[in-house]
Amino acid sequence: MLMNKGLKAVRLVAMAVAMSVAVPAVSLAETLADAMAAAYENRGLLQQNRALLRAADEDVAVAMSGLRPIINWTAKAERSAQRFRSATTVGSIRTNSATTASVGLSLDLVLWDAGRSRMGVEAAKESVLATRQALLGVEQNIFLQVVQAYMDVRSASEIVALRRNNVRVLNEELRAARDRFDVGEVTRTDVAQSEARLAASRSALAQAEGDLAVAREFYAFAVGHKPRSLTPPGVAPSSAGSLQDARAIAVRNHPQMLRVRHAVAAADINVRIARAQEAPQISLTSRIGLEDTLDNNNFAESGSVGVEMSGPIYQGGRISALQRQAIARRDAERANLHEVRANVAQNVGDAFAAMRVARAARDASQRQIRAAQVAFNGVREEAKLGARTTLDVLNAEQELLDAKAGLITAVANETVASYSLLAAMGLLTAEHLKLNVTLYDPAAYYNMVKTAPTRRSKQGQQLDRVLRALGKE
């Protein structure tokens, strides 16, 4: 009778453990794509870098203004007084005063400067293209954070559920052990082992709940809101079938590679600009002025039009220093291109290897669960026959629990590794992922400002409305 009671308790424990193999699916509301879309629309870091891109767009407009006439006006009112004595005044002191007003207009237009102004426009355009790629790099980093945060919350939630179920199982086992101890079927040692294992399980549950709280906070930071119910992420978008293909795609498409290539192009142009500083500059100048003496009817009008040619003769070595500096910066950017290429290739290799390891770990965890389940079933049956102790059953349960927790972690790691490979290849973007968002068009603002419109022009007024809509003015 007592043995049957003990076997019944073991069966209850076994059933509870078996039920912990899978947590019932719940209708979930938020997908990984939803989380990425929310981050794309809400993250301040993206807004910051989009504003930096607009600032770089304005550099093109500033450089473009150097190709146009520069018109300035001046206005001056002056009161002058003089006290004097001379031979003509026969020794007496005389005074006179006058009030004058003058206005003037000036026009300056660079006719030829060895191409410095036009090259400045081209260098600014290359900087804009580099900044666009930097924005894509930020976008990739944000999406990778979202994937990590999403999987952290999911895995932490599943582990909490697993730990809670384990606490319930061990509570049942402890009650069974105490019942068996009361009738003399087991010793106090068996009860103590159950108590110790339950205490350890409660400690693990507290740690898992703390990990979940931390994961939820990181999710709120990465996505922009607290996590709701999260669906399984599904299969990651396809990337590349081999390491060689992945590296080839990365070298062609990674934002960091493209950014440095544009930086090299801008540095090459800046070298030509520095060399052109020695060339003369030819400018058209025009001046119109009017000066009126308010105390009388005297006035003077003036006007001039001319062509001015100027150039450096000696500037203390400044031009030569600027040329050497531009060459050194170009060489640095070229060297950086090789370094970035090597880093991108290494990152792809690391990500590809990590993905293969994660898949292998997931497969191994699944096999471990199957084996641990068989072992637990065997230990349980042997315990019914008295060939196994309570500690043997507890150890078998713990191995099964560890295997399940390991699978949860392995699945999360595999998902993160898959998206990390996409990021290493330069494909972790809203456009490639086909997210349900309105894509930010980096060329839209550039096309509005590239011709350097003034604020009073129709296009300038449209730009003012755009800036107000962005909340910047």
C-alpha positions as CSV (number, residue, x, y, z in Angstrom):
1,M,0.0,0.0,0.0
2,L,2.8,2.4,1.0
3,M,4.8,1.5,-2.2
4,N,1.7,2.1,-4.4
5,K,1.3,5.6,-2.8
6,G,5.0,6.4,-3.5
7,L,4.7,5.2,-7.1
8,K,1.6,7.4,-7.5
9,A,3.5,10.4,-6.4
10,V,6.3,9.6,-8.8
11,R,3.8,9.3,-11.6
12,L,2.4,12.7,-10.7
13,V,5.8,14.2,-10.9
14,A,6.5,12.5,-14.2
15,M,3.2,13.8,-15.7
16,A,4.0,17.4,-14.5
17,V,7.5,17.2,-16.1
18,A,6.1,15.8,-19.3
19,M,3.6,18.7,-19.4
20,S,6.5,21.1,-19.2
21,V,7.9,19.9,-22.5
22,A,5.7,22.4,-24.4
23,V,4.0,25.5,-23.3
24,P,0.5,25.9,-24.8
25,A,0.6,28.4,-27.6
26,V,-1.2,31.7,-27.0
27,S,-2.6,34.0,-29.6
28,L,0.2,36.6,-29.9
29,A,-0.1,40.1,-31.2
30,E,3.4,41.5,-32.2
31,T,5.7,40.0,-34.7
32,L,9.4,40.7,-35.2
33,A,8.6,42.7,-38.3
34,D,6.2,44.8,-36.3
35,A,8.9,45.5,-33.8
36,M,11.4,46.5,-36.5
37,A,8.8,48.8,-38.1
38,A,8.1,50.5,-34.7
39,A,11.9,51.1,-34.2
40,Y,12.2,52.4,-37.8
41,E,9.5,55.0,-37.0
42,N,10.3,55.8,-33.4
43,R,14.0,55.6,-32.7
44,G,15.6,59.0,-32.0
45,L,19.0,57.7,-33.3
46,L,17.5,57.4,-36.7
47,Q,15.9,60.8,-36.5
48,Q,19.3,62.3,-35.5
49,N,21.2,60.7,-38.4
50,R,18.5,61.8,-40.8
51,A,18.9,65.3,-39.6
52,L,22.7,65.0,-40.1
53,L,22.1,63.8,-43.6
54,R,20.0,66.9,-44.3
55,A,22.8,69.0,-42.9
56,A,25.2,67.3,-45.4
57,D,22.7,68.0,-48.2
58,E,23.0,71.7,-47.4
59,D,26.7,71.5,-47.9
60,V,26.0,71.0,-51.6
61,A,23.8,74.1,-51.6
62,V,26.6,76.1,-49.9
63,A,29.2,74.9,-52.4
64,M,26.8,75.7,-55.3
65,S,26.4,79.3,-54.1
66,G,30.0,79.8,-54.9
67,L,29.2,79.5,-58.6
68,R,26.6,82.3,-58.5
69,P,26.8,86.1,-58.3
70,I,27.3,87.5,-54.9
71,I,25.3,90.7,-54.4
72,N,25.7,92.8,-51.3
73,W,24.4,96.2,-50.2
74,T,25.8,98.8,-47.8
75,A,24.2,101.9,-46.2
76,K,25.9,104.4,-44.0
77,A,24.9,107.7,-42.2
78,E,27.7,109.8,-40.8
79,R,28.0,113.0,-38.9
80,S,31.4,114.6,-39.0
81,A,32.8,117.8,-37.3
82,Q,36.1,119.6,-37.7
83,R,37.7,122.4,-35.6
84,F,40.8,124.0,-37.1
85,R,43.0,127.1,-37.4
86,S,45.2,127.9,-40.4
87,A,46.8,130.8,-42.2
88,T,43.7,131.3,-44.2
89,T,41.7,131.9,-41.0
90,V,44.1,134.7,-40.0
91,G,44.7,133.0,-36.7
92,S,41.1,132.5,-35.7
93,I,39.6,129.1,-34.9
94,R,36.9,127.9,-37.3
95,T,34.6,124.9,-37.1
96,N,32.5,123.1,-39.8
97,S,30.4,120.0,-39.8
98,A,28.5,117.8,-42.3
99,T,26.0,115.0,-42.3
100,T,26.3,112.5,-45.1
101,A,24.4,109.4,-46.1
102,S,25.6,106.8,-48.6
103,V,24.2,103.6,-50.1
104,G,25.9,101.1,-52.4
105,L,25.5,97.9,-54.2
106,S,28.2,95.4,-55.1
107,L,28.3,92.4,-57.4
108,D,31.0,89.8,-57.5
109,L,31.0,86.8,-59.8
110,V,33.9,84.2,-60.1
111,L,34.5,83.7,-63.8
112,W,37.4,81.3,-63.4
113,D,39.2,79.7,-60.5
114,A,40.8,76.6,-62.0
115,G,37.7,74.6,-61.2
116,R,37.9,75.0,-57.4
117,S,34.3,76.0,-56.9
118,R,32.9,73.2,-59.2
119,M,35.2,70.6,-57.5
120,G,33.9,71.8,-54.2
121,V,30.3,71.0,-55.3
122,E,31.5,67.5,-56.4
123,A,33.2,66.9,-53.1
124,A,30.1,67.9,-51.2
125,K,28.0,65.5,-53.3
126,E,30.4,62.6,-52.4
127,S,30.1,63.5,-48.7
128,V,26.3,63.4,-49.1
129,L,26.5,59.9,-50.6
130,A,28.8,58.8,-47.8
131,T,26.4,60.2,-45.1
132,R,23.5,58.3,-46.7
133,Q,25.5,55.0,-46.3
134,A,26.3,56.0,-42.7
135,L,22.5,56.3,-42.1
136,L,22.0,52.8,-43.5
137,G,24.6,51.6,-41.1
138,V,22.8,53.1,-38.2
139,E,19.6,51.5,-39.5
140,Q,21.2,48.1,-39.6
141,N,22.6,48.4,-36.0
142,I,19.1,49.4,-34.7
143,F,17.4,46.4,-36.4
144,L,20.0,44.1,-35.0
145,Q,19.3,45.5,-31.5
146,V,15.6,44.9,-32.1
147,V,16.2,41.3,-33.1
148,Q,18.3,40.8,-30.0
149,A,15.8,42.5,-27.7
150,Y,12.9,40.5,-29.3
151,M,14.6,37.1,-28.8
152,D,15.7,38.1,-25.3
153,V,12.2,38.7,-24.3
154,R,10.8,35.6,-25.9
155,S,13.5,33.3,-24.5
156,A,13.3,34.9,-21.1
157,S,9.6,34.5,-21.0
158,E,9.8,30.8,-22.0
159,I,12.5,30.1,-19.4
160,V,10.3,31.8,-16.7
161,A,7.4,29.6,-17.7
162,L,9.7,26.6,-17.6
163,R,11.1,27.5,-14.2
164,R,7.6,28.1,-12.8
165,N,6.5,24.8,-14.0
166,N,9.5,23.2,-12.4
167,V,8.8,24.8,-9.1
168,R,5.2,23.4,-9.2
169,V,6.6,19.9,-10.0
170,L,9.1,20.0,-7.2
171,N,6.5,21.2,-4.8
172,E,4.4,18.1,-5.7
173,E,7.5,15.9,-5.3
174,L,8.3,17.4,-1.9
175,R,4.8,16.8,-0.7
176,A,5.0,13.2,-1.9
177,A,8.4,12.8,-0.2
178,R,7.0,14.0,3.1
179,D,4.1,11.7,2.8
180,R,6.3,8.8,2.2
181,F,8.6,9.9,5.0
182,D,5.6,10.0,7.4
183,V,4.9,6.3,6.7
184,G,8.5,5.3,6.8
185,E,8.9,4.6,3.1
186,V,11.9,7.0,2.7
187,T,14.4,8.6,5.0
188,R,14.8,12.2,6.1
189,T,17.6,12.5,3.5
190,D,15.2,12.0,0.7
191,V,13.0,14.8,2.1
192,A,16.0,17.1,2.5
193,Q,17.1,16.5,-1.1
194,S,13.7,17.4,-2.4
195,E,13.7,20.6,-0.2
196,A,17.1,21.6,-1.5
197,R,16.2,21.1,-5.1
198,L,13.0,23.1,-4.6
199,A,14.9,25.9,-3.0
200,A,17.4,25.9,-5.9
201,S,14.5,25.9,-8.4
202,R,12.9,28.9,-6.7
203,S,16.2,30.8,-6.8
204,A,16.5,30.0,-10.6
205,L,13.0,31.2,-11.1
206,A,13.8,34.5,-9.3
207,Q,16.8,34.9,-11.6
208,A,14.8,34.1,-14.7
209,E,12.2,36.7,-13.7
210,G,14.9,39.3,-13.2
211,D,16.4,38.4,-16.6
212,L,12.9,38.9,-18.1
213,A,12.5,42.3,-16.5
214,V,15.9,43.4,-17.9
215,A,15.0,42.1,-21.3
216,R,11.7,44.0,-21.3
217,E,13.5,47.2,-20.5
218,F,16.0,46.7,-23.3
219,Y,13.1,46.0,-25.6
220,A,11.4,49.2,-24.7
221,F,14.6,51.1,-25.5
222,A,15.3,49.3,-28.8
223,V,11.7,49.3,-30.1
224,G,10.1,52.3,-28.5
225,H,7.4,50.6,-26.4
226,K,7.0,47.9,-23.9
227,P,6.8,44.4,-25.3
228,R,3.4,42.9,-25.8
229,S,2.8,39.2,-26.6
230,L,5.5,38.2,-29.1
231,T,5.0,35.7,-31.9
232,P,7.7,33.2,-32.9
233,P,10.0,34.9,-35.3
234,G,9.7,32.4,-38.1
235,V,12.4,31.8,-40.7
236,A,14.9,34.6,-41.2
237,P,15.1,36.1,-44.7
238,S,17.4,34.2,-47.1
239,S,21.0,35.6,-47.2
240,A,23.7,33.5,-49.0
241,G,24.3,29.9,-49.7
242,S,28.0,30.0,-49.1
243,L,30.6,32.0,-47.3
244,Q,32.2,33.2,-50.6
245,D,28.8,34.4,-51.8
246,A,28.1,36.2,-48.5
247,R,31.5,38.0,-48.7
248,A,31.0,39.0,-52.3
249,I,27.6,40.5,-51.4
250,A,29.0,42.3,-48.4
251,V,31.9,43.9,-50.4
252,R,29.4,45.2,-53.0
253,N,26.6,46.3,-50.7
254,H,27.7,46.9,-47.1
255,P,27.0,50.5,-46.1
256,Q,30.4,50.8,-44.5
257,M,32.1,49.8,-47.7
258,L,30.1,52.2,-49.8
259,R,30.6,55.0,-47.2
260,V,34.4,54.7,-47.3
261,R,34.4,54.5,-51.1
262,H,32.6,57.8,-51.3
263,A,34.9,59.2,-48.7
264,V,37.9,58.2,-50.8
265,A,36.3,59.9,-53.8
266,A,35.8,63.1,-51.8
267,A,39.4,63.0,-50.6
268,D,40.6,62.7,-54.2
269,I,38.6,65.8,-55.2
270,N,40.0,67.7,-52.2
271,V,43.5,67.0,-53.3
272,R,42.7,68.6,-56.7
273,I,41.1,71.5,-55.0
274,A,44.2,72.0,-52.8
275,R,46.5,71.9,-55.9
276,A,44.2,74.4,-57.7
277,Q,44.8,77.0,-54.9
278,E,48.0,78.1,-56.6
279,A,46.1,79.1,-59.8
280,P,44.8,82.7,-60.2
281,Q,41.2,83.7,-59.9
282,I,39.3,85.9,-62.4
283,S,36.2,87.7,-61.1
284,L,33.7,90.1,-62.5
285,T,33.1,93.1,-60.1
286,S,30.5,95.8,-60.2
287,R,29.9,98.7,-57.8
288,I,27.2,101.3,-57.7
289,G,27.1,104.0,-55.0
290,L,25.4,107.3,-54.0
291,E,26.6,109.7,-51.4
292,D,24.5,112.7,-50.3
293,T,25.4,115.6,-48.0
294,L,22.3,116.3,-46.0
295,D,23.3,119.8,-44.9
296,N,23.4,121.1,-48.5
297,N,22.6,120.1,-52.1
298,N,26.0,118.3,-52.7
299,F,25.9,114.7,-53.8
300,A,28.1,112.2,-55.6
301,E,27.1,109.1,-57.7
302,S,29.6,106.5,-58.8
303,G,29.6,103.2,-60.7
304,S,32.1,100.8,-61.9
305,V,32.4,97.5,-63.8
306,G,35.6,95.5,-64.1
307,V,37.3,92.3,-64.3
308,E,39.7,91.5,-61.5
309,M,42.5,88.9,-61.6
310,S,44.3,87.8,-58.4
311,G,46.5,85.0,-57.3
312,P,48.9,84.1,-54.5
313,I,52.6,84.8,-54.7
314,Y,53.8,83.9,-51.2
315,Q,51.6,82.9,-48.2
316,G,54.2,81.6,-45.8
317,G,54.0,78.0,-47.0
318,R,50.3,77.7,-46.2
319,I,49.2,76.5,-49.6
320,S,51.9,73.8,-49.8
321,A,51.0,72.6,-46.3
322,L,47.3,72.4,-47.3
323,Q,48.3,70.4,-50.3
324,R,50.3,67.9,-48.3
325,Q,47.6,67.7,-45.8
326,A,45.0,66.8,-48.4
327,I,47.2,64.2,-49.9
328,A,47.8,62.6,-46.5
329,R,44.0,62.6,-45.8
330,R,43.4,60.9,-49.2
331,D,46.0,58.3,-48.4
332,A,44.4,57.7,-45.0
333,E,41.0,57.2,-46.6
334,R,42.5,54.8,-49.1
335,A,44.2,52.8,-46.4
336,N,40.9,52.8,-44.4
337,L,39.1,51.3,-47.5
338,H,41.4,48.3,-47.3
339,E,40.9,48.0,-43.6
340,V,37.1,48.3,-43.8
341,R,37.1,45.6,-46.6
342,A,39.1,43.3,-44.3
343,N,36.8,44.0,-41.4
344,V,33.7,43.4,-43.5
345,A,35.1,40.1,-44.7
346,Q,36.0,39.0,-41.2
347,N,32.6,40.0,-39.9
348,V,30.9,38.0,-42.6
349,G,33.1,35.0,-41.7
350,D,32.3,35.4,-38.0
351,A,28.6,35.7,-38.6
352,F,28.5,32.8,-41.0
353,A,30.4,30.6,-38.5
354,A,28.1,31.7,-35.7
355,M,25.0,30.8,-37.7
356,R,26.3,27.3,-38.4
357,V,27.3,26.9,-34.7
358,A,23.8,28.1,-33.6
359,R,22.1,25.6,-36.0
360,A,24.3,22.8,-34.7
361,A,23.6,23.8,-31.1
362,R,19.8,23.8,-31.8
363,D,20.0,20.3,-33.4
364,A,22.1,19.0,-30.5
365,S,19.7,20.5,-27.9
366,Q,16.8,18.8,-29.6
367,R,18.6,15.5,-29.5
368,Q,19.6,16.2,-25.8
369,I,15.9,16.7,-24.9
370,R,14.9,13.4,-26.5
371,A,17.7,11.5,-24.7
372,A,17.0,13.3,-21.4
373,Q,13.3,12.4,-21.7
374,V,14.2,8.8,-22.3
375,A,16.6,8.8,-19.4
376,F,14.0,10.4,-17.1
377,N,11.4,7.9,-18.1
378,G,13.8,5.1,-17.4
379,V,14.8,6.5,-14.0
380,R,11.2,6.9,-13.1
381,E,10.4,3.3,-14.0
382,E,13.4,2.1,-12.1
383,A,12.3,4.1,-9.1
384,K,9.0,2.3,-9.1
385,L,11.0,-0.9,-8.6
386,G,13.1,0.6,-5.9
387,A,16.3,0.4,-8.0
388,R,16.7,4.3,-8.1
389,T,16.7,6.8,-5.3
390,T,14.9,10.2,-5.0
391,L,18.2,11.9,-5.9
392,D,18.4,9.9,-9.1
393,V,14.9,11.1,-10.1
394,L,15.7,14.7,-9.2
395,N,18.9,14.6,-11.2
396,A,17.1,13.2,-14.2
397,E,14.5,15.9,-13.9
398,Q,17.2,18.6,-13.7
399,E,18.9,17.3,-16.8
400,L,15.7,17.4,-18.7
401,L,15.0,20.9,-17.5
402,D,18.5,22.0,-18.5
403,A,18.1,20.5,-21.9
404,K,14.8,22.4,-22.5
405,A,16.3,25.7,-21.3
406,G,19.3,25.0,-23.6
407,L,17.0,24.6,-26.6
408,I,15.2,27.9,-25.8
409,T,18.6,29.6,-25.8
410,A,19.8,27.8,-28.9
411,V,16.7,28.8,-30.9
412,A,17.1,32.4,-29.9
413,N,20.8,32.4,-30.7
414,E,20.1,30.9,-34.2
415,T,17.6,33.7,-35.0
416,V,20.0,36.4,-33.8
417,A,22.9,34.7,-35.8
418,S,20.8,34.6,-39.0
419,Y,20.0,38.4,-38.8
420,S,23.6,39.1,-37.8
421,L,24.7,37.5,-41.0
422,L,22.2,39.7,-42.9
423,A,23.7,42.8,-41.2
424,A,27.3,41.6,-42.0
425,M,26.3,41.4,-45.6
426,G,24.6,44.8,-45.6
427,L,21.1,43.5,-46.1
428,L,19.5,44.2,-42.7
429,T,17.5,47.2,-44.0
430,A,13.9,48.2,-44.1
431,E,13.9,48.0,-47.9
432,H,15.5,44.5,-48.1
433,L,13.2,43.2,-45.3
434,K,10.2,44.7,-47.0
435,L,8.9,46.1,-43.7
436,N,5.4,47.7,-43.6
437,V,6.7,51.2,-43.3
438,T,7.0,54.3,-45.4
439,L,10.7,54.2,-46.4
440,Y,12.7,57.4,-45.7
441,D,13.8,58.8,-49.0
442,P,17.3,60.2,-48.5
443,A,17.2,61.9,-51.9
444,A,13.9,63.8,-51.4
445,Y,15.4,66.6,-49.3
446,Y,18.6,66.7,-51.3
447,N,16.6,67.3,-54.5
448,M,14.9,70.2,-52.9
449,V,18.1,72.0,-51.7
450,K,20.8,71.0,-54.3
451,T,20.1,74.1,-56.4
452,A,20.5,76.3,-53.3
453,P,17.1,78.0,-53.3
454,T,16.7,81.2,-51.3
455,R,14.1,81.5,-48.5
456,R,12.0,83.9,-50.6
457,S,11.8,81.6,-53.6
458,K,8.9,79.2,-54.1
459,Q,11.1,76.2,-53.4
460,G,12.6,77.9,-50.3
461,Q,9.1,78.5,-48.9
462,Q,8.3,74.8,-49.5
463,L,11.5,73.9,-47.6
464,D,10.3,76.0,-44.7
465,R,7.1,74.1,-44.6
466,V,9.0,70.8,-44.7
467,L,11.2,71.9,-41.8
468,R,8.1,73.0,-39.8
469,A,6.5,69.6,-40.5
470,L,9.7,68.0,-39.2
471,G,9.4,70.0,-36.0
472,K,12.7,71.7,-36.5
473,E,11.5,75.3,-36.7
